[in-house]
Amino acid sequence: MGGHRDGGAAGGPDGGSTSPADADPADEKGLGPGGRRGAAGRSGEGGRAAAAGDDDSGAETGPAHAVEGAVDVETAPADPPLTLAAQALGARIALGRSFRLHRLRGGFCHAGWCQQCRIATPEGPRLACRMPAEAALPKGRRRRLHAGGLAGEALPPWFHETVLPDAVRQSFLEMLRRASGAPAAPTAIPAAPMLEGVDEAIAVHTLVAGGGLSGLAAAREIASAGRSVLLAEAELPGGRARFDPERCGTVAPALAAARSAGVQISTDTLVAGLYDTPRRALLTGRAGTRIVRFEELVVATGAYDRLPAFPGNDAPGVIGGGALARLAAMDALAAGITVALCGPASETRLARRIAAARGLAIVHEGERVPLRASGGARPGHVTFAGGTSVAADLLVVCWRQPSYELALQAGMSVVLAGDPPVMVAQGEALMPIRLTGGAALVPAEGDGAAWTPDPRAIACHCEDVRIRELDRAIADGFDEIETLKRRTGAATGPCQGKLCHAEIAACLKHNGRPAAVPTQRPLARPVTLADLARRPT
Amino acid sequence: MSATSGTADIVVIGGGIFGLSLARELAERARRRIVLIERRHLGAGASSRNVTRVRAMQLTPELARLAIACQEKHARLDRELGTATLFWRPGYALVLYDDEEMEIMGRANAMLRREFGLRTELLDRRGTLERVPVLEGGALPVGALYHRDAAVHHDSVVIAYRRALSARGVDVREHTEVTGLLVAGKHVEGVATPTGEIRAPVVVNATGAWSRTISAMAGLDVPNTPLRREAMVTEAVKPIMDTMVTFYRPLEGWFHQTLRGEVVMGVTDPAETPGITLSSSAEFPVRTARHVLAKAPGLAGLHVVRQWAGMYDVTPDRKPTVGPVAARPGLVQMSGCNGRGFLLGPKLGELLAAWLDTGRQPDLLAGFEADRFAEGAPSVPVVADYYAGYRQK
């Protein structure tokens, strides 16, 4: 069975850009990107009429049992509420520290996948970009210099391989284990869910992962042909269009059309895993954890902000183009803050429109990846090729990586395309599968061969693995993806490679080895044990 | 690709911990021409999928005797190989939920202390909760059998062996699949690969769950059964527990926090059917989350980031099979890991290398002969499940 890729939708370049809408570069720095709004700000819940359990659109043609827990929404969603991560960005508070080098981290994607805005709570680590601003910001000052970080930088990357005398080995490892930048362990003890076994699977003909415009359109089309369709949307319907002032008006009609065609829509539902023997999907979220049997799969999970490797790309204040749109939609960007934009014109177009609408000052705009950035919790400096150096509150990088984890879980492989390269799913799959929308994006030019990032740049943010460590491991004979991953730890952290896979694959290619990413296993994104254990509602 | 032929003193099939350790020990004994053949990359099978517990506290005297020696080997492996394997002692508790289990484990405790001088402890409820605070709030344990057992890092061990083999000049051929054994009469005389034949007087089957496939190439039907086991892992957090936990009832389940801070866990599917598959299942994360949280609700807020599957190579009596195969001179078995391969591997390599070099079977390998399931051999008690085995004692 081959994977099928939809040709057009959102796939090509967006064509000629509209007027640049540049604001004059601000000669004086603003107070920072918004975040001045009080904790009692708009909750954003008002516009949503979440109508749990009254989904009346049952697919008569499908298996007799209705899909449990299908949660529908009456209208297009309103703007999302302000998140803790957005508030922290505005207040210039770094959220957490990285695992090995204790580098200050904010959030890059503000969409729940980059995992860099994790903070410790009594309940366990949580993503600040998923938490309402009413939650408490982490306390205490965050110094850029940190003893653990300095030690991490000073020690060679594989210092732990040194053989130590038995007498100190145990205490050394005990110390090492306490020295990481990992968030604190949970302290709350919730009631034990006394559940056993696994609930029976539910069956649909087509499972659609992702409820953006492409997913809604595909679901409607298949349901119209008389198939039972379950659409699982991790957030609310609309996808990227939710945050695009020019397109958000199209969400409600698309949603209504899908529903009237009989599509069952389950919001706040993640397709967390795909399995081929037997063919199943694992769905988690508000409606509990469900196992779904399906005949075919539509992957419409959109595209991620792609963060190319350059020194300083992990500084708080470096965000993706999609993140900018989300921050704007949650009213988190104060007029007058300064923004440096980079990325292809087709991708920076939305950012320029948002900047114009929100009164942001664009201080630099370019198509190239920055040479380096420095940030921390203060306005950063960004240097571009040719020596241009600007100070800006935000550096917005506008490249997009098609979401690929479900395609790879379904058995497809990837090739590199574009410059900076992104991964494009291709090849045979273990199940009938169709990619559509942002997940089917293919950059027009490039194959990653020309991409040679600065060796000092951090490729894997979860584990703080630099390009030069990847190069070194490859030179040492760990020159295929599975051994490289195990040698360096790259791609083994919470984001499971979404930030670094393209860089690792490109690094292998640059070193004359086949570009590849490690075997992709469920889960598609981290899910708490509590959520995994939850019964379907 | 033109087929070429070559010769060696010994061919080891399988680049997991069994094959790696045997090749390394043979090289230390100045065996000259050793060829190690691995279908994928070194450690690709169970050696990079296991959860690296190195437990001396086994529940039968025979296994305990071997396991203690195996743990001692692990404790000095870093010095022998020249690379740290992250050997440390977080401790290990078999957590018990009824009086009958306490009684059985009480006998095991007495046996381990008396016969082997292990400092195991039978903990009561309070002692158990002190050792494993994350059980607070969950199903109340009755007690636990505890020992200050060890863990290593599987990738570090494989990397340490890779280096050691490279330093010794062992001919390691990754991404090479053995497509057949060269058999003349009853004698095994080498292996066939897509890049040519390698003739050798000794061929070792160290292929774990794939050992039955390799044996079949020599016309042997060995009773090894491949059985999938699954695991999943959370994000790293600061230390939340030391002790590694296993509970056997009502389902076999386990969890522990790694040195890096992730919590690894798994609950066995009682209906798992034998056969080789490295695919994960959709049911596993749900079953495991429910079962583990019922006992350790304090872990509820941790995020699972990944699940995976590996293979056990299960023998009818749950013991390894190590040594020459009488029915096929030239063929040597080093299989039957039964989920303990990472513990056993380094020591078994040392013992088997000595056996092959000197012709004398080391005492520690008595009872693990490869021929014990052969036709005409005295019948071996079959262990339907681990628990039944302990119960007999």
Interface residues (C-beta under 8 A of the other chain):
Chain A: F99 R118 A120 T121 E123 G124 P125 H160 E161 T162 V163 L164 D166 R169 Q170 L173 E174 L176 R177 R178 S180 A182 P183 A184 A185 P186 A188 I189 P190 A191 A192 P193 M194 L195 E196 G197 V198 D199 A201 G273 Y275 D276 T277 R280 A281 L282 T289 I291 G477 E480 E482 T483 R486 R487 G493 P494 Q496 R521 P522 L523 P526 V527 T528 L529 A530 L532 A533
Chain B: R40 H41 L42 G43 A44 S48 A75 D78 R79 G82 T83 A84 L86 F87 W88 R89 E136 G137 G138 A139 D155 S156 V158 I159 A160 R162 S166 T234 E235 A236 V237 K238 P239 I240 L259 R260 G261 T277 S279 S280 S281 A282 E283 P285 V286 R287 T288 A289 R290 H291 V292 L293 A294 K295 P297 G298 L299 A300 G301 L302 H303 V304 V305 R306 Q307 W308
